[in-house]
Amino acid sequence: MLETSARLLRLLALLQTHRRWSGRELADRLGVTPRTVRRDVDRLRELGYTVHAVAGTSGYRLGAGSDLPPLLLDDEEAVAVAVGLRTAAGGTVTGIQETSLRALAKLERVLPSRLRHRVHALQSMTVPMSAGGPVIDPGTLTAIAAACRDHESLRFDYRAHDGEHTSRVVEPYRLVATGRRWYLIAYDTGHADWRTFRVDRLSLRTPNGPRFAPRDPPATDLGGYTSYAISSAPYRFQGRFTVHAPAQTVAERVSPTAGTIEPLDERTCTLICGSNSLDELALWVALIGAPFTVHEPPELTEHIRGLATRLMGAIPRE
């Protein structure tokens, strides 16, 4: 019985990958005969799972719909979901806190005792630190995500960093979450270029605009593209430095919203960041705590010389 139950879970996990499986493929994966696969599929149907037989291929696929019973999770998956729900309860999406706590309460009621103890230990020994930033309406996120998926233009009013209000029509591509902020990468038809928008600063207009043919994205690494767009591009001075420390070490001290890090080798990396002040740019990079070389902007080199003279002058003479 235990072997059969375990095999049913493995079969269900395969079917949940949302692809069509032939009976022979499933039999090979499970180490049984096609006849046993057919019996196991019948058992899943008796449990309420909709398993479709694919005509002409002797194959199977799991049907979609709200009638599916709750998905079964192994121990590590259950703990991961519980921790994720607890983390989401302190997130930056409006209203998701209460929803996450309700879902967590339902999950904890069905967790085995050993798993509840693991989840409770983590929760009781963790102190959340509030980000203190703006929160997002989940309806806005889902509306933007649907427009990205369906290739529908978005119309919205936007408040820029300097307070300027504009109306935009864009072709949305992807949402990027940094932990504290949500950003939309989109092609701005008015500026005929790609732009990055903070979601908490936009107000959607309805209905959406017409459908569009998707363009090639502005970069293959959308995370790095967004990091540069929000940490360097908006500022008067864009700095480029070689930092003589491993990229992973620098990444522990520089968040993606503060700078873009590109490894050069095992011991050095490139740091790209921005500021409206040369003093701030120089001091911020210096405070990373590793030797560095300035490449851009060109005026920063002379500025650092003057800054070093001022700093040395602050030391009392013996």
Secondary structure, DSSP 8 states (H G I E B T S, - for coil): -HHHHHHHHHHHHHHTTSS-EEHHHHHHHHTS-HHHHHHHHHHHHHTT--EEEETTTTEEEE--STT-------HHHHHHHHHHHHHHTTSSBTTHHHHHHHHHHHHHHHS-HHHHHHHHHHHHT----------B-HHHHHHHHHHHHHTB-EEEEEE-TTS-EEEEEEEEEEEEE-SS-EEEEEEETTTTEEEEEEGGGEEEESS---B------S-S-HHHHHHHHHHTTTSSEEEEEEESS-HHHHHTTS-TTT-EEEE-SSS-EEEEEEES-HHHHHHHHHTT-S-EEEEESTHHHHHHHHHHHHHHHTS---
